[in-house]
Amino acid sequence: MPTPSRAPAPRGWLVKTEPDVYSIDDLKRDRTTGWDGVRNYQARNFMRDEMKKGDPVLIYHSNAEPPGIVGLATVSREGHPDPTALDPDDPHFDPKSDPANPRWIQVELRFKRKFGRLLPLADLRDDPDLVGMPLLQRGQRLSVQPVSPAHLERVLTLAGSPPSR
């Protein structure tokens, strides 16, 4: 008799933010936010083509001492035009962006939880179960990046917040 197959764990994501610009506490306060201002084509393509409603998203504080993963959100709305690209008063304005053919995309994120402690980048690098995680690769600067199901589960376990099943 064949073994029943389990549905694959959802693919996860990691987004970087500077805590003095928009922190996990800001997301907790706001409950949802458009993840706008991303101006890298590869990150844009992830948001436009691959991030799906319900996907888990790790929130990473960059340019912090120490930098690290601080919480969890979910995608609450899939990729759609980033309004900041069309607003001349916004620092993320792109004069070449065309409303009829949007160049820049955002997703909406919904706060899920703030971890009880920050997971520092240095500690993540020392964890053998996280080898190959894009965040930990030298030179990785993307502000939106995929996280494998195994890496997502490990991070959530380290945070004392195992994934819901």
N, C-alpha and C positions, 0 to 999 in steps of 0.2 A: 504494500500500500504506500503511495507516495506521501512524503511529508508535506503538510500544508505550508505554503510559502507565506512569509510575513511581508507585509507591505514595507518597502524601503523607508528608512527614516527620512524625514524631509531634509533637503539641502538647506544649509544655513548661510548666513551672510555676516559680515562684519563691516561696520561703518565707523570711520574715524571722525572725531570732532574735537575741537579745542574747547576745554571746559570753560574758559573765560569768554567764549563766543556763544556756545550752546552746550550745556552739560546734561548729564543724566537727570539732575535735579530739575532742570528746565523742562525736559521731556515729561518727567513725573508730574510737574505742575500743569503742563499744557495737555497732558494725556495723549494727544496726537499732534503730529507736525508733518508738513511737507519737507522732505529731505532735499532742499534746494541748493543751488549754487555750485553743483558739481560740474566742473568744466574740464573733464578728462574723457576722451572718447571711449576708452575701454570701460571705465566706471559707468558712463552713460549707457553703454550697450548692456551691461549687466542689469541696470535698473529697467531699461526699456524692454529687453528681450527675455530675461531669466528670472527676475524677482517676481514671485507670485504671492497673491494674497494668502496670509497665514504663515508664510515662511518666517522662521525665527531669525532675529538679527541681534548680534552682539554689539554693544556700544563700547567703543574704545576711546579713551581720552588720550589724545596726542598732545605734544607740546606741554606736558605736565610733568611734575616731579613727584613720583615716578610716573611714566606713562603706563597705561594698563587698561584691562577690560573691567568695566564698572557695572554693567547691567544688561538687561535683555528687553527687546521690543519685538514686535511682529509687524510684517507688512500688512497694512490695513487697506491700502489702495494701490493697485499696480501702476506701472509707469504711465505718466501723462505729462503734458507740456509744463515746463518749469516757468511760472509767471515772472520770476525775477529776471529772466533773460530778456524780457520785453519791456521792463520798467526802467526808463532812463534815470530815475532817481535811486535805483538800487545798485549797490556796489558790484553785483553780478550781472549787470546789464551787458548784453551782447548786441551791438548795433547791426551785426550781420545776421542775427536771428530773424526768421520769417514766421509770422503767426500762421501762415498757410502751410508751412512745412517746418515745424519746430525742430530746432537743432538740439536743444537741451531738454532733458527729461528729469522728472522727480518722481519719487514714490512717497506714499504717506506711511509713516511709522506710528504705531500705537505702543505706548509704554506698557511693559509687562511687569518688570520688577528691577529694583536696584539691588545689587549684590550686597551682602553684609560686609564685604571687604573688597578692596581693589585687588585684581589679579595682575601684579606687576609684569611688565614685559620680560624682565630678567628672569623671573621665576618660570614664566611660560617657556622661555628658551631652554631652560634646564630640564624640562619635562620630556622624557623619551617618548611618551605617548602622543606628543604634539609635533614630532618630526614631520616635516613636509607641509605644515600649515603655512599658507602664504604670508601671513603677518610676520612670521619668524624668519623669513628668508631675507638675507642681506639685500639692501637696495629696493625692497618692496615699499612703494610709496603710495599705492592706490588707496583712495579714500573709501572705496566700496570694493569688497572682495569676497569671493566665495569661501565657505567653510564646509568641509566634508562632514557627513553625519557623525563619524567617529570623533573628529576633533571637536565638534559642537558638544557632543555628549561628555567628552573629557573636560572641557572648559566648564560646563554646567556642574559637573561633579566637583571640580576644584572649588567652585563658588559655593558649594554646599546647597546647590539648587538643582538636583537631578531633573532631567526632562520628564514632563508628564507623559504618561503612556495611556 
